[in-house]
Amino acid sequence: MAVDPELLEILVCPKTKGELELIELPREVRGPLVEKYREHFRDEEPVVEQGLYCAASGLVYPIVSDIPIMLIEEALPASAVGR
């Protein structure tokens, strides 16, 4: 199951309202995010493989078990994912 393409078309960066690009997250970033969000998924292991990158803000919003986490305070700096 993936994030709904129609949802991806309408999402924008909450900080800049800029466009978002779907990207693959590096393996070394995925593990800590799985641990961070584990408490929110009591019955299943959270899946973190992709994120939404905004070039204008330099932020990456993780997608956790097909749910985009669109909070500025939860975003990763683009440098953390090699951008």
GULO-657180 format. One record per atom (N, C-alpha, C): residue in one letter; atom name; x, y, z. Coordinates in steps of 0.1 Angstrom, whole numbers. Example, Ala and Ser with C-alpha at 12.3 -4.5 7.8 and 13.67 -1.06 7.14 Angstrom:
BEGIN
['a'; 'N'; [132; -57; 78]]
['a'; 'CA'; [123; -45; 78]]
['a'; 'C'; [132; -33; 78]]
['s'; 'N'; [128; -22; 71]]
['s'; 'CA'; [137; -11; 71]]
['s'; 'C'; [129; 0; 79]]
end
This chain:
BEGIN
['m'; 'N'; [8; -12; 0]]
['m'; 'CA'; [0; 0; 0]]
['m'; 'C'; [9; 12; 0]]
['a'; 'N'; [6; 22; -8]]
['a'; 'CA'; [14; 34; -9]]
['a'; 'C'; [5; 46; -7]]
['v'; 'N'; [11; 58; -5]]
['v'; 'CA'; [4; 70; -3]]
['v'; 'C'; [-4; 73; -16]]
['d'; 'N'; [-16; 77; -14]]
['d'; 'CA'; [-26; 80; -25]]
['d'; 'C'; [-19; 90; -34]]
['p'; 'N'; [-18; 87; -47]]
['p'; 'CA'; [-12; 97; -56]]
['p'; 'C'; [-20; 110; -57]]
['e'; 'N'; [-33; 110; -55]]
['e'; 'CA'; [-41; 122; -55]]
['e'; 'C'; [-38; 131; -43]]
['l'; 'N'; [-35; 124; -32]]
['l'; 'CA'; [-31; 132; -20]]
['l'; 'C'; [-17; 138; -22]]
['l'; 'N'; [-8; 131; -28]]
['l'; 'CA'; [5; 136; -31]]
['l'; 'C'; [5; 149; -40]]
['e'; 'N'; [-5; 149; -49]]
['e'; 'CA'; [-6; 160; -58]]
['e'; 'C'; [-11; 173; -51]]
['i'; 'N'; [-18; 172; -40]]
['i'; 'CA'; [-23; 184; -33]]
['i'; 'C'; [-15; 188; -21]]
['l'; 'N'; [-6; 179; -16]]
['l'; 'CA'; [2; 183; -5]]
['l'; 'C'; [13; 193; -9]]
['v'; 'N'; [15; 203; 0]]
['v'; 'CA'; [26; 212; -1]]
['v'; 'C'; [33; 213; 12]]
['c'; 'N'; [45; 219; 12]]
['c'; 'CA'; [53; 221; 24]]
['c'; 'C'; [46; 230; 33]]
['p'; 'N'; [44; 226; 46]]
['p'; 'CA'; [37; 235; 55]]
['p'; 'C'; [45; 248; 58]]
['k'; 'N'; [58; 248; 56]]
['k'; 'CA'; [66; 259; 59]]
['k'; 'C'; [66; 270; 48]]
['t'; 'N'; [68; 265; 36]]
['t'; 'CA'; [69; 274; 24]]
['t'; 'C'; [58; 274; 14]]
['k'; 'N'; [49; 264; 16]]
['k'; 'CA'; [39; 261; 6]]
['k'; 'C'; [45; 256; -8]]
['g'; 'N'; [58; 252; -7]]
['g'; 'CA'; [65; 248; -19]]
['g'; 'C'; [61; 234; -23]]
['e'; 'N'; [65; 230; -36]]
['e'; 'CA'; [62; 217; -41]]
['e'; 'C'; [70; 206; -33]]
['l'; 'N'; [65; 194; -33]]
['l'; 'CA'; [71; 183; -26]]
['l'; 'C'; [75; 172; -37]]
['e'; 'N'; [86; 166; -34]]
['e'; 'CA'; [91; 155; -43]]
['e'; 'C'; [92; 143; -35]]
['l'; 'N'; [86; 132; -40]]
['l'; 'CA'; [87; 119; -33]]
['l'; 'C'; [101; 113; -35]]
['i'; 'N'; [108; 110; -23]]
['i'; 'CA'; [122; 105; -24]]
['i'; 'C'; [123; 92; -15]]
['e'; 'N'; [133; 84; -18]]
['e'; 'CA'; [136; 73; -10]]
['e'; 'C'; [145; 77; 1]]
['l'; 'N'; [143; 73; 13]]
['l'; 'CA'; [151; 77; 24]]
['l'; 'C'; [163; 67; 25]]
['p'; 'N'; [175; 72; 29]]
['p'; 'CA'; [186; 63; 30]]
['p'; 'C'; [184; 53; 42]]
['r'; 'N'; [190; 41; 41]]
['r'; 'CA'; [188; 31; 51]]
['r'; 'C'; [192; 36; 65]]
['e'; 'N'; [202; 44; 66]]
['e'; 'CA'; [207; 49; 79]]
['e'; 'C'; [197; 59; 86]]
['v'; 'N'; [188; 64; 78]]
['v'; 'CA'; [178; 74; 83]]
['v'; 'C'; [166; 66; 87]]
['r'; 'N'; [163; 55; 80]]
['r'; 'CA'; [150; 47; 83]]
['r'; 'C'; [150; 42; 97]]
['g'; 'N'; [160; 35; 101]]
['g'; 'CA'; [160; 28; 114]]
['g'; 'C'; [157; 37; 126]]
['p'; 'N'; [163; 49; 127]]
['p'; 'CA'; [159; 58; 138]]
['p'; 'C'; [145; 63; 137]]
['l'; 'N'; [140; 65; 125]]
['l'; 'CA'; [126; 69; 123]]
['l'; 'C'; [116; 58; 128]]
['v'; 'N'; [119; 46; 124]]
['v'; 'CA'; [111; 34; 129]]
['v'; 'C'; [110; 34; 144]]
['e'; 'N'; [122; 36; 151]]
['e'; 'CA'; [122; 36; 165]]
['e'; 'C'; [114; 48; 171]]
['k'; 'N'; [115; 59; 164]]
['k'; 'CA'; [108; 71; 169]]
['k'; 'C'; [93; 70; 168]]
['y'; 'N'; [88; 64; 158]]
['y'; 'CA'; [74; 62; 156]]
['y'; 'C'; [68; 49; 161]]
['r'; 'N'; [76; 40; 166]]
['r'; 'CA'; [71; 27; 171]]
['r'; 'C'; [60; 28; 181]]
['e'; 'N'; [61; 38; 190]]
['e'; 'CA'; [51; 39; 201]]
['e'; 'C'; [37; 42; 195]]
['h'; 'N'; [36; 48; 183]]
['h'; 'CA'; [24; 52; 177]]
['h'; 'C'; [17; 40; 170]]
['f'; 'N'; [24; 29; 168]]
['f'; 'CA'; [19; 17; 161]]
['f'; 'C'; [20; 5; 170]]
['r'; 'N'; [11; 4; 179]]
['r'; 'CA'; [12; -7; 189]]
['r'; 'C'; [11; -21; 183]]
['d'; 'N'; [3; -23; 173]]
['d'; 'CA'; [1; -36; 168]]
['d'; 'C'; [9; -40; 156]]
['e'; 'N'; [17; -31; 151]]
['e'; 'CA'; [25; -33; 139]]
['e'; 'C'; [38; -25; 139]]
['e'; 'N'; [47; -30; 131]]
['e'; 'CA'; [60; -23; 130]]
['e'; 'C'; [58; -12; 120]]
['p'; 'N'; [62; 1; 123]]
['p'; 'CA'; [60; 12; 114]]
['p'; 'C'; [70; 9; 102]]
['v'; 'N'; [65; 13; 90]]
['v'; 'CA'; [73; 12; 78]]
['v'; 'C'; [77; 26; 74]]
['v'; 'N'; [90; 28; 72]]
['v'; 'CA'; [95; 41; 68]]
['v'; 'C'; [105; 38; 57]]
['e'; 'N'; [101; 42; 45]]
['e'; 'CA'; [110; 40; 33]]
['e'; 'C'; [111; 53; 25]]
['q'; 'N'; [101; 62; 25]]
['q'; 'CA'; [101; 73; 17]]
['q'; 'C'; [98; 86; 25]]
['g'; 'N'; [101; 97; 18]]
['g'; 'CA'; [98; 110; 24]]
['g'; 'C'; [94; 120; 13]]
['l'; 'N'; [89; 131; 18]]
['l'; 'CA'; [86; 142; 8]]
['l'; 'C'; [95; 154; 10]]
['y'; 'N'; [103; 156; 0]]
['y'; 'CA'; [114; 166; 0]]
['y'; 'C'; [109; 180; -6]]
['c'; 'N'; [112; 191; 2]]
['c'; 'CA'; [109; 204; -3]]
['c'; 'C'; [122; 211; -5]]
['a'; 'N'; [125; 215; -17]]
['a'; 'CA'; [138; 222; -20]]
['a'; 'C'; [137; 236; -15]]
['a'; 'N'; [126; 242; -14]]
['a'; 'CA'; [125; 256; -9]]
['a'; 'C'; [128; 257; 5]]
['s'; 'N'; [123; 248; 13]]
['s'; 'CA'; [126; 248; 28]]
['s'; 'C'; [138; 240; 32]]
['g'; 'N'; [142; 231; 23]]
['g'; 'CA'; [153; 222; 27]]
['g'; 'C'; [149; 212; 37]]
['l'; 'N'; [136; 208; 37]]
['l'; 'CA'; [131; 198; 47]]
['l'; 'C'; [126; 186; 40]]
['v'; 'N'; [126; 175; 48]]
['v'; 'CA'; [121; 162; 43]]
['v'; 'C'; [111; 157; 53]]
['y'; 'N'; [98; 155; 49]]
['y'; 'CA'; [88; 150; 57]]
['y'; 'C'; [87; 135; 56]]
['p'; 'N'; [89; 128; 66]]
['p'; 'CA'; [89; 113; 65]]
['p'; 'C'; [75; 108; 62]]
['i'; 'N'; [74; 97; 55]]
['i'; 'CA'; [62; 90; 53]]
['i'; 'C'; [63; 77; 62]]
['v'; 'N'; [54; 76; 72]]
['v'; 'CA'; [54; 65; 81]]
['v'; 'C'; [42; 56; 79]]
['s'; 'N'; [44; 44; 75]]
['s'; 'CA'; [33; 34; 72]]
['s'; 'C'; [22; 41; 63]]
['d'; 'N'; [27; 47; 52]]
['d'; 'CA'; [19; 54; 42]]
['d'; 'C'; [12; 66; 47]]
['i'; 'N'; [16; 72; 58]]
['i'; 'CA'; [10; 84; 64]]
['i'; 'C'; [21; 95; 63]]
['p'; 'N'; [19; 105; 55]]
['p'; 'CA'; [29; 116; 54]]
['p'; 'C'; [28; 124; 68]]
['i'; 'N'; [40; 126; 74]]
['i'; 'CA'; [40; 134; 87]]
['i'; 'C'; [44; 148; 83]]
['m'; 'N'; [34; 156; 82]]
['m'; 'CA'; [35; 170; 76]]
['m'; 'C'; [36; 180; 87]]
['l'; 'N'; [44; 178; 97]]
['l'; 'CA'; [47; 187; 108]]
['l'; 'C'; [61; 192; 107]]
['i'; 'N'; [63; 205; 107]]
['i'; 'CA'; [76; 211; 105]]
['i'; 'C'; [85; 206; 116]]
['e'; 'N'; [81; 205; 128]]
['e'; 'CA'; [89; 200; 139]]
['e'; 'C'; [93; 186; 138]]
['e'; 'N'; [87; 178; 129]]
['e'; 'CA'; [90; 164; 127]]
['e'; 'C'; [98; 162; 115]]
['a'; 'N'; [100; 172; 107]]
['a'; 'CA'; [108; 171; 94]]
['a'; 'C'; [123; 169; 96]]
['l'; 'N'; [129; 163; 87]]
['l'; 'CA'; [143; 161; 87]]
['l'; 'C'; [150; 172; 79]]
['p'; 'N'; [162; 176; 82]]
['p'; 'CA'; [169; 185; 73]]
['p'; 'C'; [173; 178; 61]]
['a'; 'N'; [173; 184; 50]]
['a'; 'CA'; [176; 177; 37]]
['a'; 'C'; [190; 171; 37]]
['s'; 'N'; [199; 177; 45]]
['s'; 'CA'; [213; 172; 46]]
['s'; 'C'; [213; 158; 52]]
['a'; 'N'; [203; 155; 60]]
['a'; 'CA'; [203; 141; 66]]
['a'; 'C'; [200; 130; 56]]
['v'; 'N'; [195; 134; 45]]
['v'; 'CA'; [191; 124; 34]]
['v'; 'C'; [200; 126; 22]]
['g'; 'N'; [210; 134; 23]]
['g'; 'CA'; [219; 136; 12]]
['g'; 'C'; [215; 146; 1]]
['r'; 'N'; [206; 155; 5]]
['r'; 'CA'; [202; 166; -4]]
['r'; 'C'; [208; 179; -1]]
end
